[in-house]
Amino acid sequence: MIPLRSRLWLLAVLASFLALSMGTSPRRCEPRFLAIDVFVDSKGVPLGAYQCELDAANSVIVGIEGGEHAAFAGPPHYDPAAMQQEHVIIAAYSLRGDLPIGRTRVARVHLMASVAVAPIVTLSLTTAADSQAQRIDAAASFAFTPASGDSK
């Protein structure tokens, strides 16, 4: 498997060649890389599982990482073919004894977008459960964050 940083670099090079071959200004089609932190707030209950749907119009999803708590540190489950579109479903569960309580970052989604067009992101929480697999009232949110190694 090609490392994420290498894939991002390769995508940037390909996008630049495509812009030049189309006679379009390279600056107009120059790609930029963004990261979106996905949060789930379990509202005081230990978070054992979640599933979210993320749409990122005007961009390409190029990578997905895990979250900040050890229970969700590994990448969530997702369909690699689906993430090549503008839509992805991410999900994870944990059998650990120490689960996060309250608002926690469960994933980081990396996007490639044009400098000229801003991505339009929507996120919805499909479901969340506690350590006993009982559905809980939870909320999902996201925030843009600088992509790893991004100097802009």
Rosetta blueprint (number, residue, H / E / L):
1 M L
2 I L
3 P L
4 L H
5 R H
6 S H
7 R H
8 L H
9 W H
10 L H
11 L H
12 A H
13 V H
14 L H
15 A H
16 S H
17 F H
18 L H
19 A H
20 L H
21 S H
22 M L
23 G L
24 T L
25 S L
26 P H
27 R H
28 R H
29 C H
30 E L
31 P E
32 R E
33 F E
34 L E
35 A E
36 I E
37 D E
38 V E
39 F E
40 V E
41 D E
42 S E
43 K E
44 G E
45 V E
46 P E
47 L L
48 G L
49 A E
50 Y E
51 Q E
52 C E
53 E E
54 L E
55 D E
56 A E
57 A E
58 N L
59 S E
60 V E
61 I E
62 V E
63 G E
64 I E
65 E E
66 G E
67 G L
68 E L
69 H L
70 A H
71 A H
72 F H
73 A L
74 G L
75 P L
76 P L
77 H E
78 Y L
79 D L
80 P L
81 A L
82 A H
83 M H
84 Q H
85 Q L
86 E L
87 H E
88 V E
89 I E
90 I E
91 A E
92 A E
93 Y E
94 S L
95 L L
96 R L
97 G L
98 D L
99 L L
100 P L
101 I E
102 G E
103 R E
104 T E
105 R E
106 V E
107 A E
108 R E
109 V E
110 H E
111 L E
112 M E
113 A E
114 S E
115 V L
116 A L
117 V L
118 A L
119 P L
120 I E
121 V E
122 T E
123 L E
124 S E
125 L E
126 T E
127 T E
128 A E
129 A E
130 D L
131 S L
132 Q L
133 A L
134 Q L
135 R E
136 I L
137 D L
138 A L
139 A E
140 A E
141 S E
142 F E
143 A E
144 F E
145 T E
146 P E
147 A L
148 S L
149 G L
150 D L
151 S L
152 K L
